[in-house]
Amino acid sequence: MARVRSPRERANDAECNPWNAGGAAGGVRCRWVRDRVPMTANSPSSVAEGSVRPGPMPADTEVRIGRFGELIANAVVAGYPDEQKRQLLAEASRCSTLIDGLLEGRAFDEWSLWEVAGCLRLPIDGPFVVVAAHLPSGGDEPLREIESKLRSLDISSVWRLLPDLQVGIVHVTSDRQLDTIVALIARMTTTRVGVSAAFEDLRDTPRALHVARVMLRGPTDSTSSVAVFDGSILATAAVSAPEAMIKTVGAALRCFDDLPDWDREMLFDTFRAWQDNDASVRGAGEVLMCHPNTVRYRLRRIEKRTGRSLSRPRDVAELCLAFEVHRRLM
C-alpha cells in the first residue's frame, strides 16, 4: 500500500515544482520556464489545465516528408550499382591474384588449396588441363567469352590474360570432354593454341603451363590450330628442357643440313612412320604408299648419316628422342 504523504511534504513538492505558479518564487520560476520551453500537449501544465492542445501540422509537412523519403530511396538505388561494381571488381582482382598464384607455383598447403579452388569455383580434384592461346599482335583475346561458353557445357574453368598469352585452367572429366573443348577452341580462333596433358593436382599447374607453351612451338594438325600434348614418356622427355634438347638434337641432326628440304623431310617422315608402326617396314610402306624396299633404303640412309644402327636399342632410343624433339620444338 502506498504511503500517505504529509501536508508539509506535499507543500515542499509544490514549491519545488517549476510548473507550479503558486507564490512569488513559484511565479518567477514558472514564467522563466515558460519563456524558454515550448508548451506542448505533453507538458505538465497543459495536462493539468487541459486548455492547450496540439496545433495543426503545417500543410506541406507531409509533402516534405515524402520528398525526403524519395531522396533517400533515390540515393540508395543510385548507390547500389556502384557498390555492386565495386564488389565485382574486388572479386575479379582477387580471382586474378589466385590464378597468378597457381600459374606461378606459389606454395599452397592443403587447406589453402581448398580455399583457392572454392574461390575460383573449381573442383579440388582433377583431372585438369592448361590451355595457352597465343595473343595476336592487336592484343585482342583470341578466345573471347570462352569461360561462359564452357560453363554452358557444364565445364568448369578459369582464365587469365597474360602479356603474350590467354591462359585457362580447365577441369576435364573424360577424353570425350577434352575433344569437345578442343573442337570448341578450334572453332573460336585460328591462332596457335597449346593444350597440356591432364594432371590431377592444381599445384602442378606451372608444369602444365610450361608444356602448353611448348606446344605452341610445335606443329599442329593440318585441320586445326590446336596442339594437344599426349603425355607420353618420349614426348615428356622431349619438352622437359626445351633449350637443352634443341641444342643437343640440333647437333645430332646437323648431318642432314646439306640435303634439300624435301629430301630431309622425306627421311624424317619415313623414320616416324617406321616408329609409329612398331618398326614394321611393311606397315611404314603402306602408310607412305611406297614399296617396303624403299623404306629400307631410306632407313639405311639415316643410319649412314647419323652413325647409329637401328638394330641397337640404345641407338633407336636416341633417334626416337631426336626426331620427337625435332617434330615438337624445331
C-alpha positions as CSV (number, residue, x, y, z in Angstrom):
1,M,0.0,0.0,0.0
2,A,1.4,3.5,-0.9
3,R,2.4,5.7,2.0
4,V,0.2,8.8,2.6
5,R,2.3,11.9,2.2
6,S,2.1,14.6,4.9
7,P,0.8,18.1,4.1
8,R,4.3,19.5,4.6
9,E,5.8,17.1,2.1
10,R,3.1,18.0,-0.4
11,A,3.8,21.7,0.1
12,N,7.6,21.2,-0.4
13,D,6.9,19.3,-3.6
14,A,4.7,22.0,-4.9
15,E,7.2,24.7,-4.0
16,C,10.0,22.8,-5.9
17,N,7.8,22.2,-8.9
18,P,8.8,24.8,-11.6
19,W,5.4,24.5,-13.2
20,N,3.6,25.4,-10.0
21,A,2.7,29.1,-10.3
22,G,1.7,29.4,-6.6
23,G,3.7,32.0,-4.6
24,A,6.1,34.7,-5.7
25,A,9.0,32.4,-6.2
26,G,6.9,29.9,-8.0
27,G,5.5,32.6,-10.3
28,V,9.1,33.6,-11.2
29,R,10.1,30.1,-11.9
30,C,7.0,29.4,-13.9
31,R,7.5,32.5,-16.1
32,W,11.2,31.6,-16.6
33,V,10.5,28.1,-17.7
34,R,7.5,29.1,-19.9
35,D,9.7,31.7,-21.7
36,R,12.4,29.0,-22.6
37,V,10.5,25.8,-23.0
38,P,7.8,25.5,-25.7
39,M,4.5,24.5,-24.5
40,T,3.3,21.2,-25.9
41,A,0.4,18.9,-25.4
42,N,2.5,16.7,-23.1
43,S,3.8,19.4,-20.8
44,P,2.6,19.2,-17.2
45,S,0.8,22.5,-17.3
46,S,-1.2,21.6,-20.4
47,V,-2.1,18.3,-19.0
48,A,-3.2,19.8,-15.7
49,E,-5.1,22.7,-17.2
50,G,-6.4,20.7,-20.3
51,S,-6.6,24.0,-22.2
52,V,-3.6,23.7,-24.5
53,R,-4.0,21.3,-27.5
54,P,-1.5,20.4,-30.3
55,G,-1.5,22.9,-33.1
56,P,-2.3,21.9,-36.7
57,M,0.5,20.3,-38.7
58,P,1.8,22.6,-41.4
59,A,0.2,21.9,-44.8
60,D,3.4,21.0,-46.6
61,T,4.8,18.7,-43.8
62,E,3.6,15.5,-45.4
63,V,5.0,16.6,-48.8
64,R,8.3,17.4,-47.3
65,I,8.5,14.0,-45.5
66,G,7.6,12.3,-48.8
67,R,10.3,14.2,-50.7
68,F,12.8,13.3,-48.0
69,G,11.9,9.6,-48.2
70,E,12.1,9.8,-52.0
71,L,15.5,11.4,-51.8
72,I,16.8,8.6,-49.5
73,A,15.4,6.0,-51.8
74,N,17.0,7.5,-54.9
75,A,20.3,7.7,-53.1
76,V,20.1,4.0,-52.1
77,V,19.1,3.0,-55.7
78,A,21.8,5.1,-57.3
79,G,24.5,3.7,-54.9
80,Y,23.6,0.1,-55.5
81,P,25.2,-0.3,-59.0
82,D,28.3,1.5,-57.8
83,E,28.6,-0.9,-54.8
84,Q,27.8,-3.9,-57.0
85,K,30.5,-2.8,-59.4
86,R,33.0,-2.3,-56.6
87,Q,32.3,-5.8,-55.3
88,L,32.6,-7.3,-58.8
89,L,35.9,-5.5,-59.4
90,A,37.2,-6.6,-56.0
91,E,36.2,-10.3,-56.7
92,A,37.8,-10.1,-60.2
93,S,41.0,-8.8,-58.7
94,R,41.1,-11.5,-56.1
95,C,40.5,-14.2,-58.7
96,S,43.3,-12.8,-60.8
97,T,45.6,-12.9,-57.9
98,L,44.7,-16.6,-57.1
99,I,45.1,-17.7,-60.7
100,D,48.5,-16.0,-60.8
101,G,49.4,-17.9,-57.7
102,L,48.6,-21.2,-59.4
103,L,50.4,-20.3,-62.6
104,E,53.5,-19.1,-60.8
105,G,53.6,-22.2,-58.5
106,R,53.2,-20.4,-55.1
107,A,53.2,-22.7,-52.2
108,F,49.7,-23.8,-51.1
109,D,49.0,-26.2,-48.3
110,E,46.0,-28.5,-48.4
111,W,43.7,-26.0,-46.6
112,S,44.8,-23.1,-48.8
113,L,44.3,-25.2,-51.9
114,W,40.7,-25.9,-50.9
115,E,40.1,-22.2,-50.3
116,V,41.6,-21.3,-53.7
117,A,39.6,-23.9,-55.6
118,G,36.4,-22.7,-53.8
119,C,37.0,-19.0,-54.7
120,L,37.7,-19.9,-58.3
121,R,34.7,-22.3,-58.4
122,L,36.9,-25.2,-59.5
123,P,36.8,-28.8,-58.2
124,I,39.6,-29.6,-55.8
125,D,40.4,-32.8,-57.7
126,G,41.4,-33.2,-61.3
127,P,41.9,-34.0,-64.0
128,F,42.7,-30.6,-65.3
129,V,44.4,-29.2,-68.4
130,V,46.1,-25.9,-69.1
131,V,45.2,-24.1,-72.3
132,A,47.5,-21.4,-73.7
133,A,46.4,-19.3,-76.7
134,H,48.8,-17.0,-78.4
135,L,47.8,-13.4,-78.4
136,P,47.7,-11.8,-81.9
137,S,49.6,-8.6,-82.5
138,G,46.5,-6.5,-81.8
139,G,46.3,-7.8,-78.3
140,D,42.6,-8.9,-78.5
141,E,41.6,-12.0,-76.6
142,P,41.7,-15.0,-79.1
143,L,39.2,-16.9,-77.0
144,R,36.6,-14.3,-76.1
145,E,33.9,-15.4,-73.7
146,I,35.4,-18.9,-73.6
147,E,34.6,-19.3,-69.9
148,S,30.9,-18.7,-70.3
149,K,30.8,-21.0,-73.4
150,L,32.4,-23.8,-71.4
151,R,30.1,-23.2,-68.5
152,S,27.1,-23.7,-70.8
153,L,28.6,-27.1,-71.5
154,D,28.9,-27.8,-67.7
155,I,32.7,-27.4,-67.8
156,S,34.4,-25.5,-65.0
157,S,37.3,-23.2,-66.0
158,V,39.1,-20.0,-65.1
159,W,41.0,-17.8,-67.5
160,R,43.8,-15.2,-67.2
161,L,45.1,-12.7,-69.8
162,L,48.9,-12.5,-69.7
163,P,51.1,-10.2,-71.8
164,D,51.7,-12.8,-74.5
165,L,49.0,-15.5,-73.8
166,Q,45.5,-16.1,-72.8
167,V,45.7,-19.0,-70.3
168,G,43.0,-21.2,-68.9
169,I,42.8,-23.9,-66.3
170,V,40.0,-26.3,-67.4
171,H,38.5,-29.2,-65.5
172,V,38.2,-32.2,-67.8
173,T,36.4,-35.3,-66.8
174,S,37.0,-37.5,-69.8
175,D,38.7,-37.8,-73.2
176,R,35.4,-37.2,-74.9
177,Q,35.0,-33.9,-73.0
178,L,38.5,-32.9,-73.9
179,D,37.7,-33.5,-77.6
180,T,34.7,-31.2,-77.1
181,I,36.8,-28.5,-75.6
182,V,39.4,-28.7,-78.4
183,A,36.7,-28.6,-81.1
184,L,35.2,-25.5,-79.5
185,I,38.5,-23.7,-79.3
186,A,39.3,-24.6,-82.9
187,R,36.0,-23.1,-84.0
188,M,36.6,-19.9,-82.0
189,T,40.1,-18.9,-83.2
190,T,42.7,-19.5,-85.9
191,T,45.7,-18.5,-83.6
192,R,48.0,-21.1,-82.2
193,V,46.7,-22.9,-79.1
194,G,48.6,-25.4,-76.9
195,V,46.9,-27.8,-74.5
196,S,48.8,-29.6,-71.8
197,A,48.4,-33.2,-70.7
198,A,45.9,-33.9,-68.0
199,F,47.1,-33.5,-64.4
200,E,45.4,-34.2,-61.0
201,D,46.8,-31.6,-58.6
202,L,46.3,-27.9,-59.0
203,R,49.8,-27.4,-57.6
204,D,51.1,-28.9,-60.9
205,T,49.7,-26.0,-62.9
206,P,53.1,-24.4,-63.6
207,R,54.5,-27.5,-65.2
208,A,51.4,-27.9,-67.3
209,L,51.6,-24.2,-68.4
210,H,55.2,-24.9,-69.5
211,V,54.0,-27.9,-71.6
212,A,51.2,-25.8,-73.1
213,R,53.7,-23.1,-74.0
214,V,56.0,-25.6,-75.7
215,M,53.0,-27.0,-77.7
216,L,52.7,-23.5,-79.3
217,R,56.1,-24.0,-80.9
218,G,55.5,-27.4,-82.5
219,P,53.3,-28.4,-85.5
220,T,49.6,-28.8,-85.2
221,D,47.1,-31.0,-87.1
222,S,46.6,-29.8,-90.6
223,T,42.9,-29.2,-89.9
224,S,43.2,-27.5,-86.6
225,S,45.3,-24.8,-84.9
226,V,45.2,-26.6,-81.6
227,A,48.1,-28.8,-80.5
228,V,47.4,-31.2,-77.7
229,F,50.2,-32.8,-75.7
230,D,49.8,-36.6,-75.5
231,G,51.7,-37.1,-72.2
232,S,53.9,-40.0,-73.4
233,I,57.2,-40.6,-71.8
234,L,59.0,-39.8,-75.1
235,A,57.2,-36.5,-75.6
236,T,57.6,-35.6,-71.9
237,A,61.4,-36.1,-72.2
238,A,61.4,-34.0,-75.4
239,V,59.8,-31.0,-73.8
240,S,61.1,-31.1,-70.3
241,A,64.2,-28.9,-71.1
242,P,63.4,-27.4,-74.5
243,E,66.5,-25.2,-74.8
244,A,68.9,-28.0,-73.9
245,M,67.1,-30.5,-76.1
246,I,67.1,-28.2,-79.1
247,K,70.8,-27.6,-78.7
248,T,71.6,-31.3,-78.3
249,V,69.4,-32.6,-81.1
250,G,70.4,-29.8,-83.4
251,A,74.0,-31.0,-83.2
252,A,72.9,-34.6,-83.7
253,L,70.8,-33.9,-86.8
254,R,73.2,-31.4,-88.4
255,C,74.3,-34.2,-90.7
256,F,71.1,-33.7,-92.7
257,D,71.7,-30.0,-93.3
258,D,73.2,-30.4,-96.7
259,L,70.1,-32.2,-98.1
260,P,67.3,-30.3,-99.8
261,D,64.3,-29.6,-97.6
262,W,62.0,-32.1,-99.4
263,D,64.6,-34.9,-99.2
264,R,65.3,-34.2,-95.5
265,E,61.6,-34.2,-94.6
266,M,61.0,-37.4,-96.6
267,L,63.7,-39.2,-94.5
268,F,62.3,-37.8,-91.2
269,D,58.7,-38.8,-92.2
270,T,59.9,-42.3,-93.1
271,F,61.5,-42.8,-89.7
272,R,58.4,-41.6,-87.9
273,A,56.2,-43.9,-89.9
274,W,58.5,-46.8,-89.2
275,Q,58.4,-45.9,-85.5
276,D,54.7,-45.5,-85.3
277,N,54.1,-48.9,-87.0
278,D,56.2,-50.8,-84.4
279,A,59.3,-50.8,-86.5
280,S,57.5,-52.6,-89.3
281,V,58.9,-51.8,-92.8
282,R,55.7,-53.2,-94.5
283,G,53.5,-51.1,-92.2
284,A,55.5,-47.9,-92.9
285,G,55.4,-48.6,-96.6
286,E,51.6,-48.8,-96.5
287,V,51.3,-45.5,-94.7
288,L,53.8,-43.8,-97.1
289,M,52.3,-45.6,-100.1
290,C,55.7,-46.9,-101.2
291,H,57.4,-50.3,-101.5
292,P,59.0,-51.8,-98.3
293,N,62.4,-51.8,-100.1
294,T,62.1,-48.1,-100.5
295,V,61.5,-47.8,-96.7
296,R,64.6,-49.9,-96.1
297,Y,66.7,-47.8,-98.4
298,R,65.7,-44.6,-96.6
299,L,66.3,-46.1,-93.2
300,R,69.8,-47.2,-94.3
301,R,70.5,-43.6,-95.4
302,I,69.5,-42.4,-91.9
303,E,71.8,-45.0,-90.3
304,K,74.7,-43.9,-92.5
305,R,74.3,-40.2,-91.9
306,T,73.8,-40.4,-88.1
307,G,76.3,-43.2,-87.4
308,R,73.6,-45.1,-85.5
309,S,72.2,-48.6,-86.1
310,L,68.5,-49.4,-85.9
311,S,69.4,-52.9,-84.6
312,R,70.8,-51.4,-81.4
313,P,68.1,-50.4,-78.8
314,R,70.2,-47.5,-77.4
315,D,70.7,-46.0,-80.8
316,V,67.0,-46.5,-81.6
317,A,66.0,-44.7,-78.4
318,E,68.3,-41.7,-79.2
319,L,67.0,-41.4,-82.7
320,C,63.4,-41.6,-81.5
321,L,64.0,-38.8,-79.0
322,A,65.9,-36.7,-81.5
323,F,63.1,-36.9,-84.1
324,E,60.5,-36.3,-81.4
325,V,62.3,-33.1,-80.3
326,H,62.6,-32.0,-84.0
327,R,58.9,-32.6,-84.5
328,R,57.7,-30.7,-81.4
329,L,60.3,-28.0,-80.9
330,M,62.3,-27.3,-84.1
